[in-house]
Amino acid sequence: MTTPTPASPRGAQAARLRGFGSRTFSSLGKYPDFRVLWFGNVGTMLGQWVQFAAQGYLVFDLTRSPFQVGAVGFVRGMSSVVISPFAGIVTDRFSRRSVLVVMTALSAAVSVLIFGLLVAGVIEAWMMYPIAAVEGLGDAVNQPARQVMVYDVVEDNADLPNAIAVNSLGGNTMRIVGPSLAGGLIGIAGVQAAFALQAAAYTASVFATSRIRTKGEPRGPATATVLQSMADGVRYARRNRDVWLLVVMSGLPSLLVYPYVQYIPVFADEVLGVGSVGFGFLASAVGYGSIIGAILAANLTDLRRRGPILVWTTFIYMMLVTAFALSDNYALSFTLLVVAGIANSIYLMLNQVMIQLVVDDEYRGRVLSLYVMVNGITPFSALLMGGLIDAFGAQATVAAYTGLAAAIVLAIGVTSRRLREM
């Protein structure tokens, strides 16, 4: 009988590294419906990020007013926040696959409308406000429904962390690819070409989503009124301590950290003194880090206690943005944002996984809509941040915002035994 030769330490390490890489996209290979959903989600995110770049360019080109660029974004954000509670009811009451097909088709139709107005030469600035409101409606319904569908198509909860991280990886990649494609098309063929690409991306997403076999059947009660159902969802979130903690942990960055992104041009110009190329790299730095973070997160499938890691990655992310706000060195600022993107990507994955695992199926859509609504408060906070930047400067204002957020997260982590045990 031959005695097996024990693996060398170097061989064991290599095997672990191979296993690490093979786990990155494991959920895509294991679940055909998730694979189709993922392609649909990537199409949607490509369309959104192309639109983000092209719409800002179009509004500024029509008005030459930075205020109106921000105002159009504010209308979209406000529409999403107002509609989000109702969107949760839709997600819980109707087939989620059907909801996604209809709402993504609506977004495609809006893109075609803008394209047609541009080609006809009749586009005017005021038209972008109602269009932004409709786009906010699409965001409010699409985002929670697509998150819930990940849960629907991934049958084993053990694979859910990987699926959410892979889904995030696709979105973060489009965060970089979308604006780059939009900018190139605008330069070569005009802004209408960017909206044509957006329409094509949404159309591809509609086709992919319609091919999902899992319908995502509703689990919520169909007898209650809309307001009763909405109030019931909020009461459930307040009553369920785990859900409430995770919603608060999600809302803090949206309220106190994410608004800084809109003011990166201010840092690039007034603090770091770099040109448009330097600004472009700075604006995409978090996206590069987020891709790295999503790849790492896709391999963190067997964590037993996610709560402490959630607290620390959130805290580290906020402190890195605080350091960015105080930095006056371009290379250091870029590096800080890349590492911040890594921490933020892992934090987002953990937060989404933990919410999906603790919420009851009956309330899943409404809770995730509440999650989206809380994440939609950034435009409101950004308005206040802008006023404070005018009064006190970008560095002091953003550092105060993000430093306060880090202190709150640290206090929650220290005082909440339940979060540490999750």
Secondary structure, DSSP 8 states (H G I E B T S, - for coil): --------HHHHHHHHHHHHHHHTTHHHHH-HHHHHHHHHHHHHHHHHHHHHHHHHHHHHHHH--HHHHHHHHHHHHHHHHHHHHHHHHHHHHS-HHHHHHHHHHHHHHHHHHHHHHHHHT---GGGHHHHHHHHHHHHHHHHHHHHHHHHHH---GGGHHHHHHHHHHHHHHHHHHHHHHHHHHHHHH-HHHHHHHHHHHHHHHHHHHHT-S------S-SSS-HHHHHHHHHHHHHH-HHHHHHHHHHHHHHHHTGGGGGGHHHIIIIIS---HHHHHHHHHHHHHHHHHHHHHHHT----S--HHHHHHHHHHHHHHHHHHHH---HHHHHHHHHHHHHHHHHHHHHHHHHHHHHS-GGGHHHHHHHHHHHHTTHHHHHHHHHHHHHHH-HHHHHHHHHHHHHHHHHHHHHH-HHHHH-
